[in-house]
Amino acid sequence: MSNFSVAGADIGNITSIFSGDITGTTSELIIESRIEKYSNVKELGENEIFEIDGEKWVVNQGLFKNEHLKFEKDNFLQLLYYGLAKTCEHDRVKLVIGIPAGQFNEYHKQLKQFITDNNFKKIQIGVGEDQITRNILIEEVIVRPESYGIKNLKVINQCEKGVRTLIVDIGGGSTDVAIFDESMKFIDGESLDIGLLDLYKKVRRYISTKYCKISLEDTKKVFDGDMKMFNITDYKFKEEYLDDFMEEVINEFKGAFPDASACNIILAGGGERFGYKYFKQKYPQTIAVSDVQVNAKAFYMLGVAKWKIK
């Protein structure tokens, strides 16, 4: 019986996903990558409140923070420790975390050092009698390219053997491509400077100009179908903006990978549900991974294999 937990973390610009272990079973968490400073009125809402480094925060509120290096976001550590506290049974944690494939070679050591330098946090979750206190210590950390762990999943069996593979992740701030050789060994990565936040920003300008002012966060809800607006009766504009956005993504992708038609292509990440039909039309060999938790799950499995959790 281990006295530590293993966790996988995939902290994005829009969504943060964690996979850990509680009472011998896998525990998973998906939250938006935004938090807001606490005020008394926030207790009236349903979103959870937590305290770290003497400051209280509310989950799934506030603004999206888009940084080229995600670990430089001012909410990165808060999101990380909240996710670990929610998905890990033990306070001692061994962590596998991802970094965009295009940043791996240059920045993975910097990310590992940043977490190592900030490897202990006391975090209190909830308020009043229901509050729990955790003292999370990250004992070890491994950094892997996002999409790296997908090569160990069953979806790989659908790929043509002996062919190079590109795993495409349409994320919030960028579209990241992990490159694997014909033996499924990671070679390199590329980050394309276009992501879902670019789409949401354009839709926001349209709604704000034609209907009423709207935040980027609410624009995402409208576009994703999670919220409606009383003064909008026709949502056909969403498809038009998506068409334009995916045309940009594929043009960027074609420019970076002119030989993509000769490769296996796996489409994953939060943008898979928007982009699959477009990639499939251009590249018929495209395989979809619809589980948005796939990176965190794969990182967790890598950690279990590394540290031999029973």
N, C-alpha and C positions, 0 to 999 in steps of 0.2 A: 504494500500500500504506500503510495507516494505521499509525501508531505508538501508537495508543491503542485501548482497547476501549470498546464501548457495552454497558451493562447495564440490565436492567429488574428492579426489586425490588418484591416484594409481601410485606411483613413483617406477619404477623397474630398474633393472640393464641394460636393453636393451631399454625398452619403458616406457615413462611416459604419463599417460592418465588423463584427467581432465573433469569433468562435472560440469557446473555452470549454471547461469541464466542471460540472457541479454534480456531486454525489454519483460519480461514475458514468454519467451520460454527457453527451455533447450539449453545450448551452450556446445559443446564438442570439445576437442582438443587432438590430438595424435601427440607426437613428440618422436624422439629418445632421449634416456637419455645421451646425450653428447652435450657439447658446447665447443667452442674454442675461445681463446682470439682474440679480434678484431685487424685487421690491415687494412690499407687503401684499399688494394687490395680486401678485402672481400666485399667491396661495389659493386664490379662488379658481384658478385654472386647473386642468388635469395633467399638465406636463410636470415631470418630476423635477425636484429641486435638489441640488447637491452643493456641498461646500468643499473647497480645496484652496490651500494657501491663504486662508482667512477671508476668502471671497465666496459669496453664494451665487449660483448660476441656475438658470432654468433651461432644460433640455428642449430642443426643437423650436426654439424661438430666437429672434435676433436676425442678423444678416449673414448671408453666405460670404465667406472669406476666400478669395481666389488668389493664391500665391503660386509663383512658378515652382518653388520648393515648398511642398505642403507642410513640412516640419518647421517652416519659418512662420506659419500662421500663428497669430497670437492666441488661438484657442486649441492648438494642437495637443498640448499636454493635458488640458482639461478633458478633451474628448477621449484621449488615450486612457487616462486613469479611470474615467467614468465607465468606459467600456470594459476594462479589465475587472473593475469592482463588481460589475453586473454579471459577468460571465465566468468568473473564476471562483472556485470554492475556497482555495487557499490564498493567503496573503503573499506567499512566495510564488513568483511567476517566472516562467521561462517563455519568452516571447519570440514569435516569428512575425515580422512585419514587412509590408511591401513598399517598394518605391517604383515610380514609373520606369519602364524598361529603358527608355532613352536617357534616363538620369543615373542608371545603376553604376556604370563604370566610374563616373566622375564623383558621385555624391553618396554612395552607399556607406562608405566609411564615416562620412560626416554625420549621416543620420544615426548610425550606430553609436558614435561618440556622444551625440546630443542626448540620446536616451540614456546612455551610461552615466552621463553627468547629471541627469535628472531622474535617477532610478528609484527614488523613494518618495511617496506622497501619502499623507493622511487624507482620506476623503470620507466625508459624512454624507449619506444619501437619505433624503426624506426630511421631514420636520416632526417635532413633537415626540410622542411616544413611539412612533413608528421609525424613527431615525436609526440608521445603522452606521457604525464606524468601521472603516477598513484601513489598514496600514499596509499598503501595497509596495512590495519590494521586487523590482525586476532584476532577477539574479543573472540572467543571461539573455542576450538578444541576438537574433540572426536576421539579417536583411536580405531579402530576395526580390528579384524583379517581379512586378505585378504581372500576372498571367503565367509566371514560372511554374507554379504548382499544377496548372491545368494539364501539363504534359503527363501527369501521373493519374489522370482521371480516365474513365471509360470512354469519354468522347474521342480520345485519341485513336481508338479502334476504328473509327469511321474514316480516318485519314488514309490517304494513299501511302503505302510504305515506300521508303527510299526517296521521298520527295521533301524538299524544304517546306517548313511550316511557318506561317505568319499568324500570330494571335493578336487580334485587333480589339482594343478596349476603348470605346467612345465614352470618355469620362466627362466630368464637369468642366475642367479648365483646359483639357487637351485630349487628343486622340493618340493613344500609345500603342506601339506595335512591338511585340516581342518576337525576335527572329530565332528560329531553331533550324539546325542543319538536318540533313537527311537521316541522321541517327537520333533526332530529337534532343540534341545537346544545344543548350542556349549559346548563341553566338554574340548577339548584340541587341540593341533596341533603338527605337526612333520615337521621338515625341513630336507630333504634328500640332501646330499652334492653333487648334480649333477644337471646341468642346461644346457641351450642351448649354453652358452658361451664355455662349454667344447666341445661340438660338433663342433662349429665353429673353435676352436683352432686346433682340429685335422685335419679338412679339410684345414685350412690354412697351416699347416705343409706339407700336401700332395701337394697342389698347388705350394707352394714355392719350394719344392724339385723337382717336376717333370716339372714344367712349368716356373714360375718366381716368384720373391718375391711379396708378396701381404699383405696388412694390414688386421687386424682382421675385421675392419669395411667393407672393400670391400669384404672380404670373406663372410660375412653375406649376402651382396647383391647378390653375385654369387649363394650362396646356396639357397637363398629365391627366385631366379629367377628374381631379379630386375636388374641384370647386367650380360652381357656376356663378355667373353674374346676371342679375336681374335685367340689366339693360342690354345684354348681348343675346340675340336670338339665333344668329347664324355663326357657326363656328368653323365654316369652311376655310377661313383664313389660316387655320392651324395647318392644314394639309399643304397649302401653298408655301408657307414658311418652312415646313419640314422638307418639302421638295427642294427648295433653294439651299437649305442647310446641308442636306445629304449630298447634293451636287458638289458643294464646296468640299465636303469631307472626302468624297471619292476622288475629286480632282487632285487634292493634296496627296492622297494616298497613292494615286497613279504616278504622280511626279516623284514621290520618294521610292516607290517600288514598281518600276516599269515592267519587271518580270513577274508581277504578282499572278498573272494568269497561269503561270507554270508551277505555282505553289499551292499547298494546302492552305486554306484560309479558315480560321476559327474566329467568329465574332462573339465577344463577351462583354461584360460590364453593363452599366446602367443604360447605355445607349443601344444595346442590342435590340430591344423591343421596337425602337424607332428605325434602326438602320438595316435590319436583316433583309427586308424585301429589296432594298436598293442594292445592297452588296450581292445578293443572290442573282439579281438581274444582270449585273455587270460581270460577276464571277460566279458561275453556276455551281462551282465546287464548294461554296461557302457553307460552313457548318455553324449552327447557332448553339450557344450555351446560354440558356434563358435564366439560369439561377444567378441572381445578382450577388449571392453570398459565396460564389464559387472561389474567389480569391482567398477570403478569410478561412473557408473550410479547407482549402488546399494547404494553406500555411499551417493550420492546426495539425493536419495530417503529417506534414513535414516535421513539425515539432514532436509529435508523438513518436515518429520513427527515430528521430535524433535522440530523444531523451528516454525512449523505451518505457513509456507509461503503460502500466498493466491495468 
